[in-house]
Amino acid sequence: ADPAKARRIADESLSIYAPIAARLGLYAFKEQMETLALRELDLDGYLQVTGELAHYTLEQEQFLTQSVAKVREILPEKYRESVSYRVKKPYSIYRKLKQYSVQSIRDIYDVFALRIIVDDISDCYAILGIIHGHFTPLSERFKDFIAVPKPNGYQSLHTTVLGFE
């Protein structure tokens, strides 16, 4: 196939189609487009990120499972099953590596994150209070996307806490 055409399509996917997918709430589709575009545009970067991510995820699996269990222990029963974790996607990691001029995904704060998904806004703030009561929050790493939603309507609370060791 034509390498120039493939690069053009990958560039279009990143600049036009992936943002449209995100705006429509099609996040899995957006992430797949970004990953494929990255592989086309910077194969070495793609291989570095995906290889390091696979290794790091395996290494952190027990920590993540234990962290989910710790959070479930401190939450009221009705919220316990809503706790899970997510792993940042390769293109997002790649962008952060470039943005912050770091060499390893170990230098990025949020490669992994716990998620607690609930239906009620007041429950979000109540759970945040419970989390902050049990772990040490980093105030500079708190974002309230409920009070100030993202343009696509995304609403959540993001916090970074210490004390999971």
PyMOL commands that set and color helices and strands:
alter all, ss='L'
color gray80, all
select helices_A, chain A and resi 3-23+27-41+43-74+77-82+90-99+105-107+121-134+139-141
alter helices_A, ss='H'
color red, helices_A
select strands_A, chain A and resi 83-87+112-116+136-137+143-144+157-158+161-162
alter strands_A, ss='S'
color yellow, strands_A
deselect
rebuild
show_as cartoon
